[in-house]
């Protein structure tokens, strides 16, 4: 195998990208004639955001998914508290204050005068209804599985504007947890996802034309400051070159995610740490992946240096765990597995001699629009695995099908799958990563390790330096002892923003775009 088996892939991608850009004027003019450059500038209070994929849901309880959160979080449906992406501090939004009553109980004072888009008043009972729906086991809410894993909440209205929340175990950072919970119209069904969400945010959900667009309209009855954008339109284009060209030509105002190669306009393009970490998730329960030597070999087979600057941005950082160094619980002592194909071959040979079915074909499951060059990265990784003697089958799927492999219940019969995964945590604490991804009851977890479960459960209810130490111990066990991941990179994002608007991307841009903060020049 050559030092960089993936170099042919970027060259091919570059040629395709060039052809796309050359054809942009024709392609975009035909597809988007209603929102031509002249139309956008004439209606200078309208905003067009072009994203990489259409959301599969718009229910606010799934706003932990980036495709959903970018549309609804803090735009349509708001949170009681909000988390500052710059430093993780928690500040009031729909609640004006909170206090801890005892080890299990918190009280929140709610802001008066808030109304839903349909005119209904927001109060403590409405907050109770939202919390009950999100915590209901009859609905697979991403907000619950990612941010409240292993915790049960009960809530009650003390009075019109006082909400009491009680947990079944101590939650020392509960206001941060609550900063992830979107409040929306009471009495929404607990067993089906909402396709027309009604919230209290600065924008009401106008319509979703499947396959074409989502429209948000400014809500003039909003309790807060009146934003400048009157109408926001979300559209989706899979190719980064197309998204970048649309902003350049005026077809769109913001593309929150483009490739490094397409970020070639210094006055329009911004780079930012986007809180995302990429990895390969290994199903430890299935042979040959249930053998630690095979999992180690899959780590030693990856030439991370060859991937940087080719199919990944030159600015990515090799990762040893699923959280950024700024997150409480990150373990700075963990080391990246070195590229050692000889060691990988040796480990596989040892496993084969012991009867491990190393020659079994292993599906590599990825998502086509996970990040720019997602497909090319998996092709390069597949070449690296082939070079050490592993047999793999690459399955690049759209978001709808990929979700079946990324969240429980996983498809049956189970296969020894390797799943391309990208996880974001911009909430400041490892709790929002640990349970969902590594606890046996976690929505995204392939693990069934009682000792790991106990470690996570203990960390969640602890505070201070001990909390940090326990999460660091958890990441060490995952990386060095269990070896259930092939950690890849902490990612860097690139956004393109038109000259007519003010918008600065941040670490939270991958999960939410606060339209209320966009202004016109």
N, C-alpha and C positions, 0 to 999 in steps of 0.2 A: 504494500500500500504506500502511496506517496505521502509525504508529510501533510499535505492538505488535499484530501480526496474530494473536497467540495468546491474547488475553484471553478470547475466547469459550470456549476450551477449558477453562481452569481453572474458569470458572463452571459449565460442564456437569459437570466432574469433581466440583465441590463438591456439586451437587445429587444426583449418584449416590451420593457418600459419605454424604450426610445420610440418604438412603433406606436405605442399608446399615446405618447405625448404628441407625436407628429399628427396623429388622427384626432386629437382632442377637439379642435375647432369644429370638425364635422360631426363627431360623435355627440358632443355636448349640445351643439346647436339643435340637433334633431331631437335629442331625448328630453331637453329641458327648455323648450321654447317658451313655455309659459313664464318661466323665471329667468329670462335672459338678463345679461349684464345691465342693459338699459332699464329693465323692469325693477331689478334689485335697487338700483340707485335712485330711481324715481320714487319708489316706496321706501324712503330712507329710514323708516322706523321698523322695518321688517328684517328679520335675521334668518339666514339659512345656514344650517349646520350639516355638514356632510360627514357621516361616520362610516366605519368599515363594514358594519353588518346591521341588518334589521333585527330588532329585539324579537324574541319568541314570545315574550309576555310584556305587559305594561303594568301589572299589579304592583303597587308600592311595596308589598311585603316581599317582593323579589328584587328590591332595589340594591341588594348586595351584589347582584350581577351588574357588571359595568354597562352592558348594553341597555339595561333597564334604568339603572341609576342615573345615567346621563340625561335621560328624558324626564323622569318623574321626581327624583330626590331634590328637595328644596325648591323645585319649580312648581310642581303640582301638589305634592304632599310634603309637609314639613315635619321637623322633629321638635321635641320639647327643648332639647339642648342641642347645640351644634359644636362640632369639633373643628378647631382651627388647624388647617393642613400644614401650617408653618411650624407649629411646635406642639400640637396635640392637646392644647388647653381646651377646656370645655366651658362654653359661655351660654347664657340664656338665649332662647329664641321664642318658642311658644310658652315656655315656662319663664317666670321672672326670677325664681329662686328655688332652692331645695335645701333640705337638711336631713341628717341621719338621726332617726329617732332611737333606734337600738341596733343591735348587731345584724338584724334581718330586715329592718323597716326604714324606708325613706319617705319623705313627704315633699311634694312639688306644689308650689304656688303657681297657678296658671295665669297667663296674661288675659285681662278682660277685653271684650269687644271684638273677638275673632269670630269670623263667620266662614262657613263652607261656601263653595262656589254655587250651591243651590239655595243659599240663604239661611241654612240651618246654623244655629249658634254652636260654637265649640265650647265645651265645658268639661268638667271632670268625668262625667259619665261617658261622654264621647271618647275621652282618652282611655277609659276602662274598656270600652268596646274594641278600640283599636288594639290594645294590648292583648285582650282575650283572643282576638282573631289571629294575631301573629303567633301567639303561644299555643294555638289549637293544634293538636296532633292530627286533625283531619285535613290540614292543609300543609303542604311541604314548603313552608316559607323559608327562603334563604336567609332572611334577617334572623330568624330564630336559630336555624342550624349553624350559622356562622358566629353569631354574637352572643347566643344564650345556650350553647351546647351544654347539656347536663344540668341545667338549672330550670326550676319551675317557679313561675311568678304568679302571684295573686294580687289583684288590685281592687280598690274601692274608692268611691267618691265620698270624701269626708264632708264636703259641702260643694257648692256650685263651682268653685275655683280652686279646690284643694284635692289633690290626688295622692293617695297613699299606695305605695308599692311594697309588697313583702315577698321576699325570696325564701326558698326552702333551705338555703345555705348562705353564708355570708358572701356578699358581693361588694368588696371594698371600693370598686370603681364603677358602681352602678350608674351614676350620671353619665359616664362615658358610654356604657352599654345603651342607655336610653338615647344617647345622641345618634344612634343608628336606627331608631324606631320611627317610622313615618306614621303620622296621624291622618286618618282619612275617614270618610263619612261613616257614621254608625250604622249598624244593622246590615252590613254587607255580608253575604253568605260566607260561612266558614269552610265550605267544601268545594268551592270553585274559584278560579282566578278571575279577578275583575278586569274586564276589557275596556271600561270607560271610567277610570278612577276619578273620584270627586274628593278634592282635598281643600286645604285652606291657603295654599301657596299663591305667589304673585301671578301664576298662570293657570288657567283652567284647561283641561284636556278637551280639545275641540273634536278631533277625529283621527282615526288611524285607518288609512287606506292600505290594506295589506299589500306588500310588494312595491309600494310607491312612496308613501310619505306619512309622517305624523305631524299634526298641527297643534300648537299650543297658542291660546289667545290670552292677552293680558287681562287679568281680573281686576276691574276697577274698584271692587269692594274690598281690596286687600288691606289688611290692618297696618301693614308697614309702609315703608317709603315706596312711592310710585316709581317703578323702573322705566327706563327709556324705551326698551324694546316692546313694541305693540303686538307683534306676531312672530312666533318662532316656528320654523319649518325644519324638520329632520328628514334627511334623505340618506341613502346608503349606496356606496359604490365600493366594491371589493378591492379594486386596484388603487394602490397608493398614488401612482402617477396621475390617475384620473382625479382623485380627490385634491391633490396639490394643484393641478391645472385648473380645476373649477374655482378655487379661491383666486388664483392668479388672473383668471379672465373675468371674475366678477359673478360667476354662477353661484358661488357660495361665499360666506363670510368667514367661517371657521371650519377647519378640519383638525380635530383634536389629535389625530394620529396619522403621521406619514412616515415613510422610511427615511433613514439618514441620507440615502442617495438622492431622494427627492427634496430634501431640505437644503436647497441651493439658492435661496433668495434671502440674503441677510436682513433685509428690511421687513420680511414677512414671517420668517421662520424662527421658532423658539425651541430650545432643548430644555428638558427638565427631568429630574428624577421622578419616575412615575409610580413608585411604591410597588411595582410588579416584580415578581421573582419567577423565573421559569425553571422547570424541572421535568424529569420523567418520573412518573409514579409507577412503582412496580407492585404487581399483585403477589404478595408474599405467600399466599395460600396455595398457589398453583405451581406444579412442577414444570420446568426446572427452576422457576423463580423462587421456590421455597427453599432452595439451597443457597446459603450465604455466599459461598464461593462464586456462584454464578452472578449474584448481585454485585459482588466486588469486581468481578471481571467486566461487568457492564459499566462500571465507573472508570476503571483503568483504561478502557477502550476509547474513551472520549478525549479527543485532542481539542481542548478548549481554546488554546491559542490560535489554532487554525480557524476556528469558528468566529473569533473576534475580528471584526473588520471585513468579513466576507459575507456570511449570511446573518450575522448579528452586528449591531452598531459597534464601531471602534471604541465607544465610550462605556459599554456594559462592564459590569464588575463580576468576576467569578464568585459564585455563591457557595456557601457551606451549609446554609439553612434557609428556611422559607420566610424569614423576616429580614428587613433592612437593619444595618447597624444602629440606626436611630431608635429602633423599637425596644421598649423595655422587655428584657428577657433574651435579647440577642447574645450569643456566646462568642466572644472575640477570639477564643483559643482554638476554635475548630479550623482544620486545614482542608484545602481543596485537594481532592484525589489527583495525583500526578498522571500524566499521560504515559502509560507503560503497556503497550500492546503485548510485549513478551510476557509480562506478568499475567495479563488477561488470558492469554493462550494457556499458560501453565495452570492457572486455576480451573479453566474449563476442562483441561485434560485430566486433572485430578478428580473432578466431579464425574467425568465420563467413566473413569476406571471404577468408581464406586457405584455405578449403576444409575446415575442421574441422567435423565433423558435430555442431554444438552443439545442434541440434534433436532429437537422438536421445533417446529416453526412458531415463532412468537409474533403475534400481531403488534405493530406499532400504531397506536391510534392517535391521530392529531386532528386539529381543527383548522380549516383552511384560512380563516380570518382571525386567528387568535392574536397574531401580531404580524407586522410586515415581514415577509419572507418566512412565514411559519412553515410552509410546505418545503421550501428549499432547505431550511434547517433540519427538518426531519429526513430529507433525502441524504443530506451530508452525514447525519448520525447513522442512518441505515448503512451507508457505505463503510463507516468505521466499524460497525458491528460485523458486517460481512468480512472485513479484513482480519478479524480475530477468530472467525469460524462460527459465528452465530447465524442462524437462519431466521430471517424476519420477513414479515409481510406488512407493507406500509398501507394504512387506511386513513386517508385524509378526508374528513367528513365536514358537512356543514353544521351550523350551530345546533339545529334541531336534533340531528341524529347523535352528534357528539355528546350532548348532555346525558344521554342514556349511559354512557361509559364513564362519565365524570361524577355522577351523583347516584346514591342508592335509590331504589334497588338496582344493582347492576344486572346486565343481561345474563340470562341462563341459556345453556350451560356455561359455567365460568370457564374462561380460557386464561392462559398465562399472559395476560395483556400488559403492555407498557403504554401508559397514557401520557401524552404531552399535556402539560398543565401550566397555567400561569395564575398565580395567586397574588392578590394585592392586600396589603395591610397598611393603611394610612391613619389608623386609629390610635397608635402610640403604645399598644400593649400586645404581648404575645398571646394572650387569651383568645384573641379574635382569629388566631391562626391555629392554635394547638388543638382545640377540641374537634373542630370540623374536619381536620386533616389527619389527626393521629389517634384520636380516641376510638375505641371499638364501636362506639355508637355515633361517631361523627359521620355527617352526610357524605363526605368525600373520602373517607378513610378506608384503606385496604388492610388496616392493622387489626389484630385481635390479641393484644398483649396486655394481660392484667397488670403487670408492673408499670407499664407505660400509662395505662388508664389511671392507676392510683396516683402517679406522679402529677398528671395533668389536673386531676380533681383537687389535689392538695394545693397546687399552685394557684388555682382559680380563687380559692377562699382565703389566700394569704396576702399580705400587703408588705410594702417596704422592701428592704434588701433581700429578705427571705423569698419573696415572690420572684424576684429577678433570678436568684440562685436556682430555684426549682425549675423555672423555665429553661435556664441555661443547661441544667442537667438533662432535661427532656430532649433538647436539641442535640446534645452530645450522644445520648443513647440512640437517637434516630440515625445520626450520621455515622457513628463509629461502630456501634454494636449491632443494631438491627439492619442497617444499610438498606432501607426501604425506598430510597430515592436515588436518582442520579441528578444531583443538583447541578444546575447550569449557570444562570446569570441573574444578577440584579439588573433590571432593565433601565434604559433611558428612553424617554419619549421625545418625539418631535411633533410640533404643531405648526400649522400655517394659519395666519390670521390676516385678514384683509386690512388695507390701510384705512378703511373708513370706520373701523371700530377699535375700541380699546378693550383688550382682553389678554390677560397674562396667565398662561397655563401654570399649574402647580402640581404638587404631588397627588392632589385629589382629582385632577382632570380626568383620570382614567375611569373614575366611578361617578363623578357628578360634574355637571357644567351649570353653574349658577347664572342663569340668564339675567337675573336682576342686577348682576355686577357688570354686565356688558353695557358700555356707553358708546355713543357715536361721536366722531370727531367733527 
